[in-house]
Amino acid sequence: MEREYRADVIIVGGGLAGMTAAFELLQQNKKVFIFDRDTPERFGGLAKESFGGVMMVDTPLQRKNGIKDSPDLAWSDWLSCAHFQEKDHWPKAWAKLYVERSGDLIHDFLKARKVTYLPVVNWPERGLFKPGNSVPRWHIAWGTGFGIIEGLEKHLKDHPNTKNLTLKFQHKVEKLEHAAGQVIGVSGVDEVTGETFSAHGEAVILSSGGICGGDLTKVRENWYEPWGKAPEKILNGSHRFADGLMHDAASAIGANLTHLDKQWHYAAGVDYPGADMPNKGLSLVPPRSALWFNALGERIMDPVPLMGYTDTRYLVKKICQQPGQYSFQLMNWKIATKELAISGSEHMKAFRHRNKAKLIKEVLFGNKELVNRLIDESKDFLVADSLDDLVNKMNDMGNPYTVDKERLKAAVRAYDEQIDRGEAFFTDEQLRRIMNFRTYRGDRIRTCKFQKIDDPKARPLIAVREFILSRKSLGGIQTDLSCRVLKEDGTPIDGLYAAGETAGFGGGGIHGKGSLEGTFLGGCVLMGRVAAAHITGKTL
């Protein structure tokens, strides 16, 4: 017998966008049901596993750090990165809203949920050939994404109207129920008992993630065509239930899906040991002082060397053009312990557990615990005391291509010799950028001062084999500025809303082709609040 539920608003997906919307709906005394496919301990979705960086504009923390930012500057940077097309009306409108209202709609909301940040604003996505972030905007939450979700979950449970919130985990929504052109509810199956259910309400919010998880079928089907064929091996860095099921359900009743080929992948993915889903990967934060090589042992540097913190989309594009579509990063112990990080909460223990003493120790002496763990657990990390031995190990991995030892050694030697000649004679673009990075104190403390690779005092040498790792959908279900789902003719589907990654973080593609980073978590908060406000008639 089918179970039936009733609420004012049905939310499909208990990630950051769904949680934010639920909180705002409780504020207006609405009865809310959240259906989530995962288990209770994973409430919060991919945001809970994230590093917790949030892009915000002209914040008190930026001003405290002497950073002069403004919505106009952020808008200019966003346009430089997005490459919007003329038809991208709603994505542009959402992007404009983000940069103009990130202060009150994102920053102030998270502050009220007791979210705090590291004292120095981080500066990723600076750009390679044109501006990315002109100034630091990446606010790293103290406690990582886990801390953001923890704060929001506590406020949901402690809310005066928490009795109005019902959470149903391991419930798979399969279909949108509609009548007379209006969405009236959802139906699906309890994946524990096998029982079917239906739930009806005045509105439905879809916030179930994107298409970059699951078995990666939709990632491959929607691969960005100018990049050629998708790599044979792609690691999964998204949520295991981000399979596009709700995209299909919305499309079946006329919703417009846009920009599904715009996806945010990372270039430095490694296999995740003991993973809970097939082909899961860890996303490394690429060390700026490491050298990037292709499968043949050639340093990737046409027209400029690949380098982290510059242009993630470009890194992915270049590696997809290389033989085998995988790569190696070459570094040593000193570089790894000072610069290597993981884009996730589980491995970054000092951040995750808010351990200030541990964090200070890692900044001063390097994160040896993390590097040792990766070396011990990941088959993609190789260690040796000489370049000859390291390349031999690289060639014993069973890769389809052979690393040319002499070519790799020559590239390392040329780089190291330039460091020996001194800063005044740097012509290598990577060294020039390191020189510039180190002028900002947030980068200086986590970036080596022109560290040679084959340095006997910095050994052992480390090579990391890296694959493209899927992460976020930049496209999705198209929405207007009220989060109402739109048909192809631009008219809304009554009763149906979408928020977060499901909606391409705004309008079916708020980012265009590329992200300034931190706009994913921020976009979830923004859309969750806007969707709830429109449903309740509240003015934000």
Secondary structure, DSSP 4 states (H G I P E B T S, - for coil): --EEEE-SEEEE--BHHHHHHHHHHHHTT--EEEEESS-GGGTBHHHHHS--EEE-SS-HHHHHTT----HHHHHHHHHHHH---TT-HHHHHHHHHHHHHIIIIIIHHHHHTT--B-SS-B-----SSS-S-SS--EEEBTTHHHHHHHHHHHHHHT-TTGGGEEEEESEEEEEEEEETTEEEEEEEEETTT--EEEEE-SEEEE----SSSTTSHHHHHT--GGG-SPPS--EE-S-TT-SSHHHHHHHHTTBPEE-TT-EEEEEEEEE-TT-SSTTBEEEEE--TTSEEEETTS-B--SSS---TTT-HHHHHHHHHTSGGG-EEEEEEHHHHHHH-EESSTTT-HHHHTT-HHHHHHHHHH--HHHHHHHHHH-TTEEEESSHHHHHHHHHTS--SS---HHHHHHHHHHHHHHHHH-GGG---HHHHHHHHHTTSHHHHTTS-SS--SS-GGGPSEEEEEEEEEEEEES-EE-B-TT-EEEBTTS-EEEEEEE-GGGBTTTTT-TTTT---SSHHHHHHHHHHHHHHHHHHT---
